Amino acid sequence: MYDIGSRIKALRTKNGLTLEELGSRTELTKGFLSQLERNLTSPSLPTLEDIVEALGVSMSKFFADDDEEQIVFTKEDTFVDEQEERTINWIVPNAQKNKMEPLILELKPGCSSKEIEPYDGEEFGYVLQGRIQIRRESDSRKLIVKKGETFYIKGNESHSLVNTGQAAAKVLWISTPPIF
């Protein structure tokens, strides 16, 4: 059940209003608003609309899920998928709901990422360790990217990353939209 009273109180205090000032704006008594904030009574829909309008938000915003967006992610938020040839570190949980998806890909020598099928998007990569080769469907060039270098490719053709070096390679790889 939605806690209307607490939401009203939070918005009222955020706006720096006293119960008396909110009552003035809504033509409701201070006592009624106090009972409302403590969930001792419930407002009619027209009364709630008046209160919400006086608090400067729409009804949809008033009832919106107001979970704070997570901005900083720690090692505890990371999900690690260890596979035979590669390890994928999902460094932002539930990134598929965002507009871009970052991960850290670790490749053993001679191993490759999964083949990325054509899609309408773009990718950016930064080689953190080792070296990789970008293999694209229509490109016979050996596109080598070393530690400290970056790549930026469109997703319009099949491609993969291959560790052509003698040591493990590690790449920060970001796609938009999420495809990994």
C-alpha positions, 0 to 999 in steps of 0.5 A: 500500500502506498504511503500517501501521508509520508509522501505529502509530508516529504514534499511539503518539507522539501518545499519548505512549507509549514502545515499552515502554509500548505493549508492556506494554499489548499483551503484545508485545515492544519489539523486535517493535513496533520492527520493526513500526513500521519495516515489517520485519514485519507483524502478524496481524489479531488482533495489529493489533486489540490494538495499535489498541485500546491506541492508543485508536482503532477499526480503521476510524479507524486505516485512515481516510484522514487527509488534513488538512482544508483550512481556509484558502483562498488566491487560488491555490485559486480557480477563475474561470469568466468568461462573457459576462454574468457571472463566477463565482469559486469561492472554495472548491475542491470545495465541492460535497462540503460542506454549503454552497457559497460563490462570488462572482458578478460581474454586468455592468450589465443582466445576470443570474445563471443561473435557479436551479430550485426545490430543498430548500435556502437561500441567503444573499447579501452585496452587495459592490459595486453593486446587484442585484434578486432575481427570484422566480417568484411575487414581483412585488415589486422586491427591490433589495439594495445594497452592504453589504446582505444577502439570505436566501431559500429555494430553494423557487421559481425565482429569479435575481439581476439587476444593475439598476444602471449599474455592475458588481455583485459578490455573495458568494452561499452556498447550502446544500446546494451547487447552483451 
